[in-house]
Amino acid sequence: MSASPEVISMKVRPLESAHLCFEVDGILGETYAPNAAQMGMPPILSWLGAQVTPFDFTALYTTLMSVPTVSGEPSLLFYNFLEIQNYVLTGPPGYPPKPNTSTLFSLRAEPMKAALQKAINARQNAYFAKYSHAASTTIIKQMTESYSQTKTGAKLERLEQLSQIADHQWNELKGAYEKDKRTRVVRTTESVLTSNTWSHGMTRDQGQTDGASLVANVAPPVTLPRLPPGGLQLGVGTFHDGDEDPALTIEEGTSGDTSKNKEFVHEHQKIVNTDYGYRVPFLENEAQYHRAKISLIDQICAHVASNQNLKDLDTVFKNELNSIDRDIYRLQIAYLNTFLISPIYGTVTGVYKNIGEVVRAGEPIVRVENNSMILLVAVLKYRGKISTDNRVQIVVTKLYEELPLVTLDGHVVAVRGHLEDDRWEIIIRCVNVDSTGNTIVPFGYRFDHDNITSFTLL
């Protein structure tokens, strides 16, 4: 069943329209306008009327999230700033380069490039130091041995030994302070110097007088006899010490002298020092002991807490490396956001900025409108029912001089009642390309009521 409502007004709106903008502030740096040099015009103007195609953001995001690395080098991420730039301008690597029909402008982004490259290099260093298979295996093995809860010589056992040593040291010092009654305030300090000096010496002279001679009977080793209480008696004879053999014989006419010296000196010195600041060594030692115990308690608690993931170190290392990769992913996306890329098919119908101008995040730079499909916004007078199930056929005359008759086929996509009775406001989606690929109706066109030959609801 068909019906022919009366058309009050009808105008053309694009099906898709986008005012493209950057997500960040910056200065407009470059334009990638097609064929600007060949056309002999400024790059900005060459964009007007250009046909653009949508960029596959999902494919690039998925690729970056997969953390691709350079072939044969798992430490080095593949997408640095140059590789991202080539991707958005010529397509994915590994495929024949294609003409750019999506990327329009880019901002000056040298600091962003440097930050991204620095992060990729740091990630490679960290991979070599810790996260490669060989490095992580060695580190995990060493940490398991060093931080074991039960292994002899591990950190926990040594902390417990330090705690026991601190207890023993405190008990020993406490006993010494109490025994010497040094638990109170010390006002003065004493230093005592005691020295003992002991020296020993012996001399012996021998000679010959008036033809007499001194004869010594020496049998090695020689032991000299002790002198008698009355001193040395000179004359003819032989000295004996008990039943010992004679050690020295002096014949008549000879002389000899023997002397022996022994000295002992004792010195005692006491120095008393008085300072303006008093001390309590006993309490200071007690405070030091408690501080040492608190420090050991903190270390033991920290060790026990960190030891909880010891059995899961392999997973922990993987998560840490993944966190580094996610930070780099954020920098990659931040650099990607410095490119102005069309997400839709369409025609560039407006350019609002020139190279070198400052742009703000969210500020429109380019307008792109899809001209392959249009929306007809019509106000109708009709007493019947109109729904989104209706198809529409519209015949228009005198749209162009060279096209005396134009037929538009569409589908009702939205229906709204009007304030006045029997009036409807509907939106119709129509194909706007003829059989030769040319656009039929321009954007913003308002149909003349007299030129609408028929409007049929199907």
C-alpha positions as CSV (number, residue, x, y, z in Angstrom):
1,M,0.0,0.0,0.0
2,S,1.4,3.4,-1.0
3,A,0.5,6.9,0.1
4,S,1.4,10.4,-1.0
5,P,1.7,12.8,1.9
6,E,2.1,16.5,1.3
7,V,5.7,17.8,1.6
8,I,5.9,21.0,3.6
9,S,9.8,21.3,3.6
10,M,12.8,19.0,2.9
11,K,16.5,19.6,3.2
12,V,19.7,17.6,2.9
13,R,22.0,16.6,5.7
14,P,25.1,14.4,5.5
15,L,24.8,10.9,6.9
16,E,28.3,11.2,8.5
17,S,30.0,14.5,9.4
18,A,33.0,15.0,11.6
19,H,34.9,18.0,12.8
20,L,38.4,16.5,13.2
21,C,40.5,17.8,16.1
22,F,43.6,16.8,18.1
23,E,43.4,15.3,21.6
24,V,46.3,17.4,22.7
25,D,47.5,21.0,22.5
26,G,50.3,21.9,20.1
27,I,51.5,23.7,17.0
28,L,50.4,22.5,13.6
29,G,53.6,21.1,12.0
30,E,53.0,19.3,8.8
31,T,50.3,18.5,6.3
32,Y,50.1,15.4,4.1
33,A,47.8,16.9,1.5
34,P,47.7,14.8,-1.7
35,N,49.3,16.1,-4.9
36,A,49.7,19.6,-3.5
37,A,53.1,20.1,-5.2
38,Q,51.8,18.7,-8.5
39,M,48.7,20.9,-8.4
40,G,50.8,24.0,-7.7
41,M,48.8,25.2,-4.7
42,P,49.3,25.5,-1.0
43,P,48.9,22.2,0.9
44,I,46.0,23.5,2.9
45,L,43.9,24.4,-0.1
46,S,44.6,21.0,-1.8
47,W,42.7,19.3,1.0
48,L,39.4,21.1,0.3
49,G,37.3,18.7,-1.8
50,A,39.7,15.8,-1.2
51,Q,38.2,12.4,-0.7
52,V,39.4,10.7,2.5
53,T,39.1,7.1,3.7
54,P,38.8,5.9,7.3
55,F,41.9,4.8,9.2
56,D,41.7,1.4,10.9
57,F,42.5,2.5,14.4
58,T,41.4,-0.9,15.8
59,A,44.0,-2.8,13.8
60,L,46.8,-0.4,14.9
61,Y,45.7,-0.5,18.6
62,T,45.5,-4.3,18.5
63,T,49.0,-4.5,16.9
64,L,50.5,-2.2,19.5
65,M,48.8,-4.1,22.4
66,S,50.4,-7.3,21.2
67,V,53.9,-5.9,22.0
68,P,55.6,-6.8,18.7
69,T,59.4,-6.9,18.8
70,V,62.1,-6.8,16.2
71,S,62.6,-10.1,14.5
72,G,65.1,-12.2,16.4
73,E,65.5,-9.6,19.2
74,P,62.8,-10.0,21.8
75,S,64.3,-7.2,23.9
76,L,63.6,-4.4,21.4
77,L,60.0,-3.2,20.7
78,F,59.2,-2.7,17.1
79,Y,57.1,0.4,16.9
80,N,59.2,3.4,17.7
81,F,58.1,6.9,16.4
82,L,59.5,6.4,12.9
83,E,57.6,3.1,12.5
84,I,54.4,4.6,13.8
85,Q,54.7,7.5,11.4
86,N,55.3,5.1,8.4
87,Y,52.3,3.1,9.5
88,V,49.8,6.0,9.5
89,L,51.2,7.4,6.2
90,T,51.8,4.3,4.1
91,G,50.1,1.4,5.9
92,P,51.2,-1.6,8.0
93,P,54.8,-2.9,7.5
94,G,55.2,-6.0,5.4
95,Y,52.6,-4.7,2.9
96,P,53.2,-2.7,-0.3
97,P,53.0,1.0,0.6
98,K,49.8,2.7,-0.3
99,P,48.9,6.3,-0.9
100,N,47.9,8.2,2.2
101,T,44.2,8.9,2.1
102,S,43.5,9.1,5.9
103,T,46.2,11.3,7.6
104,L,45.7,15.0,7.1
105,F,48.0,16.9,9.6
106,S,50.4,16.4,12.4
107,L,51.7,18.5,15.3
108,R,55.3,19.3,16.2
109,A,56.2,16.4,18.5
110,E,59.9,16.2,19.0
111,P,59.8,15.8,22.8
112,M,57.2,13.0,22.4
113,K,59.5,11.2,19.9
114,A,62.5,11.5,22.3
115,A,60.4,10.2,25.2
116,L,59.1,7.2,23.3
117,Q,62.6,6.3,22.0
118,K,64.0,6.6,25.5
119,A,61.4,4.3,27.0
120,I,62.0,1.7,24.3
121,N,65.8,1.8,25.0
122,A,65.2,1.6,28.8
123,R,62.9,-1.4,28.2
124,Q,65.7,-3.2,26.3
125,N,68.2,-2.5,29.0
126,A,65.8,-3.9,31.7
127,Y,65.1,-6.9,29.5
128,F,68.8,-7.8,29.4
129,A,69.3,-7.1,33.1
130,K,66.4,-8.9,34.5
131,Y,63.5,-10.1,32.3
132,S,65.2,-12.3,29.7
133,H,64.8,-16.0,30.3
134,A,68.4,-16.5,31.2
135,A,68.6,-13.5,33.5
136,S,65.3,-14.2,35.2
137,T,66.2,-17.8,35.8
138,T,69.5,-16.8,37.5
139,I,67.9,-14.1,39.6
140,I,65.0,-16.3,40.7
141,K,67.4,-19.1,41.7
142,Q,69.6,-16.6,43.7
143,M,66.6,-15.0,45.4
144,T,65.1,-18.4,46.3
145,E,68.4,-19.4,48.0
146,S,69.0,-16.0,49.7
147,Y,65.5,-15.4,50.9
148,S,64.5,-18.9,51.8
149,Q,62.5,-19.2,55.1
150,T,64.3,-22.4,56.1
151,K,67.7,-22.5,54.3
152,T,70.8,-22.3,56.4
153,G,72.7,-19.0,55.8
154,A,69.7,-17.3,54.2
155,K,68.7,-13.7,55.1
156,L,66.0,-14.7,57.7
157,E,68.4,-16.9,59.7
158,R,71.0,-14.2,59.7
159,L,68.5,-11.6,60.9
160,E,67.5,-13.9,63.8
161,Q,71.2,-14.4,64.6
162,L,71.7,-10.6,64.7
163,S,68.8,-10.4,67.1
164,Q,70.3,-12.9,69.4
165,I,73.7,-11.1,69.2
166,A,72.0,-7.9,70.2
167,D,70.4,-9.6,73.2
168,H,73.7,-11.1,74.3
169,Q,75.5,-7.8,73.9
170,W,72.9,-6.0,75.9
171,N,73.0,-8.6,78.7
172,E,76.8,-8.5,78.9
173,L,77.0,-4.7,79.0
174,K,74.1,-4.4,81.4
175,G,75.9,-6.8,83.8
176,A,79.1,-4.9,83.5
177,Y,77.4,-1.5,84.2
178,E,75.6,-2.9,87.2
179,K,78.7,-4.7,88.6
180,D,80.7,-1.5,88.4
181,K,77.8,0.6,89.7
182,R,77.8,2.8,86.6
183,T,74.1,3.0,86.0
184,R,73.7,6.7,87.0
185,V,74.7,10.0,85.5
186,V,78.4,10.4,84.7
187,R,79.7,13.8,85.6
188,T,83.5,13.2,85.3
189,T,85.6,10.7,83.5
190,E,89.0,9.2,84.7
191,S,91.9,7.9,82.7
192,V,94.7,6.0,84.5
193,L,98.2,5.5,83.1
194,T,100.4,2.8,84.7
195,S,103.9,2.0,83.4
196,N,106.7,-0.3,84.6
197,T,110.3,0.0,83.4
198,W,112.9,-2.7,84.2
199,S,116.6,-2.8,83.0
200,H,119.4,-5.2,83.6
201,G,123.1,-5.0,82.7
202,M,126.5,-6.8,83.4
203,T,130.1,-5.8,82.5
204,R,133.4,-7.7,82.9
205,D,137.0,-6.4,82.4
206,Q,140.3,-8.5,82.1
207,G,143.9,-7.6,81.7
208,Q,147.6,-8.4,82.5
209,T,150.0,-6.7,85.0
210,D,153.8,-7.2,85.6
211,G,154.1,-10.2,83.5
212,A,151.2,-11.9,85.2
213,S,148.4,-13.3,83.2
214,L,144.7,-13.9,83.7
215,V,143.7,-17.3,82.7
216,A,140.1,-18.1,82.1
217,N,139.0,-21.7,82.0
218,V,136.0,-21.5,79.8
219,A,134.0,-24.5,78.8
220,P,131.1,-23.6,76.5
221,P,128.5,-22.7,77.6
222,V,130.1,-20.5,80.4
223,T,128.1,-19.8,83.5
224,L,129.6,-17.1,85.7
225,P,129.4,-17.8,89.5
226,R,127.5,-15.5,91.8
227,L,129.7,-13.2,93.9
228,P,130.1,-14.0,97.6
229,P,128.5,-11.6,100.1
230,G,131.9,-10.2,101.0
231,G,132.7,-9.2,97.5
232,L,135.5,-10.3,95.2
233,Q,138.7,-11.4,96.9
234,L,141.9,-11.1,94.9
235,G,144.8,-13.4,95.4
236,V,146.0,-16.8,94.6
237,G,143.2,-19.3,94.4
238,T,140.3,-20.7,92.5
239,F,136.7,-19.7,92.9
240,H,134.1,-22.4,93.3
241,D,130.3,-22.3,93.4
242,G,129.2,-25.3,95.3
243,D,130.4,-28.4,93.5
244,E,130.7,-26.8,90.2
245,D,133.8,-26.9,88.1
246,P,136.1,-23.9,88.3
247,A,135.0,-21.1,85.9
248,L,137.8,-18.6,86.4
249,T,141.4,-18.9,87.6
250,I,143.5,-15.9,88.4
251,E,147.1,-16.5,88.7
252,E,149.4,-14.4,90.9
253,G,150.1,-11.0,89.5
254,T,146.8,-10.7,87.5
255,S,143.7,-8.5,88.1
256,G,140.0,-8.5,86.8
257,D,136.7,-6.7,87.5
258,T,133.1,-7.9,87.1
259,S,129.9,-5.7,87.8
260,K,126.2,-6.4,87.4
261,N,123.3,-3.8,87.4
262,K,119.5,-4.1,87.8
263,E,117.0,-1.3,87.9
264,F,113.1,-1.1,88.2
265,V,110.9,2.0,87.9
266,H,107.1,2.1,88.5
267,E,105.0,5.2,87.4
268,H,101.2,5.7,88.1
269,Q,99.3,8.7,86.6
270,K,95.6,9.5,87.0
271,I,93.7,12.1,84.9
272,V,90.2,13.4,85.7
273,N,88.2,15.1,83.0
274,T,85.1,17.2,83.7
275,D,82.8,18.4,80.8
276,Y,79.8,20.6,80.7
277,G,77.5,17.9,79.3
278,Y,76.7,14.9,81.5
279,R,76.1,11.4,80.1
280,V,74.3,8.3,81.1
281,P,76.1,5.5,79.2
282,F,73.9,2.8,80.8
283,L,70.7,4.3,79.4
284,E,72.4,5.2,76.1
285,N,73.4,1.6,75.7
286,E,69.8,0.5,76.5
287,A,68.4,3.0,74.0
288,Q,70.8,1.7,71.3
289,Y,69.8,-1.8,72.1
290,H,66.1,-1.1,71.6
291,R,66.7,0.8,68.4
292,A,68.7,-2.1,67.1
293,K,65.8,-4.5,68.0
294,I,63.3,-2.2,66.3
295,S,65.4,-2.1,63.1
296,L,65.7,-5.9,63.1
297,I,62.0,-6.3,63.6
298,D,61.3,-4.0,60.6
299,Q,63.8,-5.9,58.5
300,I,62.3,-9.3,59.5
301,C,58.7,-8.0,58.7
302,A,59.8,-6.6,55.4
303,H,61.6,-9.8,54.5
304,V,58.6,-12.0,55.4
305,A,56.3,-9.7,53.4
306,S,58.5,-9.7,50.4
307,N,59.0,-13.4,50.6
308,Q,55.3,-14.1,50.0
309,N,55.8,-13.9,46.3
310,L,59.0,-15.9,46.2
311,K,57.3,-19.0,44.7
312,D,55.6,-16.8,42.0
313,L,58.7,-14.8,40.9
314,D,58.3,-16.0,37.3
315,T,54.8,-14.5,37.2
316,V,55.9,-11.4,39.0
317,F,58.7,-10.7,36.5
318,K,56.3,-11.2,33.6
319,N,53.9,-8.7,35.2
320,E,56.6,-6.2,35.7
321,L,57.7,-6.4,32.1
322,N,54.1,-6.2,31.0
323,S,53.7,-3.0,33.1
324,I,56.8,-1.5,31.3
325,D,55.2,-2.4,27.9
326,R,51.9,-0.8,28.9
327,D,53.7,2.4,29.8
328,I,55.4,2.4,26.4
329,Y,52.0,1.7,24.8
330,R,50.7,4.9,26.4
331,L,53.6,6.8,24.9
332,Q,52.9,5.2,21.5
333,I,49.3,6.2,21.6
334,A,50.2,9.7,22.8
335,Y,52.5,10.1,19.8
336,L,49.7,8.7,17.5
337,N,47.4,11.4,18.8
338,T,49.7,14.1,17.3
339,F,48.4,13.0,13.9
340,L,45.0,14.2,12.6
341,I,43.5,11.1,11.0
342,S,40.0,10.7,9.5
343,P,37.9,8.0,11.0
344,I,35.2,8.1,8.2
345,Y,34.8,8.1,4.5
346,G,34.0,11.6,3.1
347,T,35.0,14.8,1.5
348,V,37.0,17.5,3.2
349,T,34.6,20.5,3.2
350,G,36.4,22.8,5.6
351,V,40.0,23.6,6.9
352,Y,40.2,26.0,9.8
353,K,43.9,26.2,10.6
354,N,47.2,26.8,8.8
355,I,50.7,25.4,9.3
356,G,52.4,27.0,12.3
357,E,49.2,28.0,14.2
358,V,48.6,27.0,17.8
359,V,45.8,24.5,18.2
360,R,43.9,23.4,21.4
361,A,42.7,20.0,22.3
362,G,39.2,19.6,20.9
363,E,39.4,22.6,18.6
364,P,38.1,21.8,15.0
365,I,40.8,21.7,12.4
366,V,39.1,20.0,9.4
367,R,35.5,19.1,8.6
368,V,34.9,15.9,6.7
369,E,31.4,14.9,5.4
370,N,30.3,11.7,3.9
371,N,28.6,12.4,0.5
372,S,27.9,8.9,-0.5
373,M,24.9,8.7,1.8
374,I,22.6,11.6,2.8
375,L,19.8,12.2,5.2
376,L,16.6,14.0,4.0
377,V,14.9,15.8,6.8
378,A,11.3,16.4,5.8
379,V,8.2,17.9,7.4
380,L,5.1,16.2,6.0
381,K,1.3,16.6,6.3
382,Y,-0.3,13.3,6.4
383,R,-3.3,11.8,8.3
384,G,-2.1,8.2,8.2
385,K,0.6,6.4,10.1
386,I,4.3,6.7,9.3
387,S,6.9,4.4,10.9
388,T,10.5,3.3,10.4
389,D,9.2,0.4,8.3
390,N,8.3,2.7,5.4
391,R,10.3,3.0,2.3
392,V,10.2,6.3,0.3
393,Q,10.5,7.2,-3.3
394,I,10.9,10.8,-4.2
395,V,10.9,12.2,-7.7
396,V,12.4,15.7,-8.2
397,T,12.3,17.8,-11.3
398,K,14.5,20.8,-12.3
399,L,17.2,19.8,-9.7
400,Y,19.8,20.6,-12.3
401,E,19.4,21.9,-15.9
402,E,21.1,18.8,-17.2
403,L,19.1,16.5,-15.0
404,P,15.4,17.3,-15.6
405,L,14.3,14.3,-13.5
406,V,15.9,12.8,-10.4
407,T,14.6,9.8,-8.4
408,L,15.7,9.2,-4.8
409,D,15.0,6.0,-3.1
410,G,15.4,5.8,0.7
411,H,14.2,4.3,4.0
412,V,12.6,6.1,6.9
413,V,15.1,5.9,9.8
414,A,13.4,8.3,12.3
415,V,9.8,9.6,12.9
416,R,8.7,12.3,15.2
417,G,5.3,13.9,15.7
418,H,4.9,17.6,15.0
419,L,3.3,20.3,17.1
420,E,0.5,20.8,14.6
421,D,-2.1,18.1,13.8
422,D,-1.4,15.7,11.0
423,R,2.2,16.8,10.6
424,W,5.2,14.6,10.9
425,E,9.0,15.2,11.0
426,I,10.8,12.3,9.4
427,I,14.4,11.5,8.4
428,I,15.1,9.4,5.3
429,R,18.4,7.8,4.5
430,C,19.2,7.8,0.8
431,V,22.0,6.7,-1.5
432,N,23.5,9.9,-3.0
433,V,25.6,8.4,-5.8
434,D,24.3,7.7,-9.3
435,S,25.2,4.9,-11.5
436,T,28.3,6.7,-12.8
437,G,29.6,7.4,-9.2
438,N,28.8,11.1,-9.2
439,T,27.1,12.8,-6.3
440,I,23.4,13.6,-6.8
441,V,22.4,16.2,-4.2
442,P,24.9,18.6,-2.5
443,F,25.1,19.1,1.2
444,G,22.8,21.6,2.7
445,Y,20.4,21.6,-0.3
446,R,16.8,22.7,0.4
447,F,14.2,21.3,-2.0
448,D,11.8,23.7,-3.6
449,H,8.2,22.5,-2.8
450,D,7.2,23.1,-6.5
451,N,10.0,20.9,-7.7
452,I,9.0,17.8,-5.8
453,T,6.9,15.9,-8.3
454,S,6.0,13.0,-6.1
455,F,6.7,11.7,-2.5
456,T,5.5,8.2,-2.1
457,L,5.5,6.1,1.1
458,L,5.8,2.4,0.4
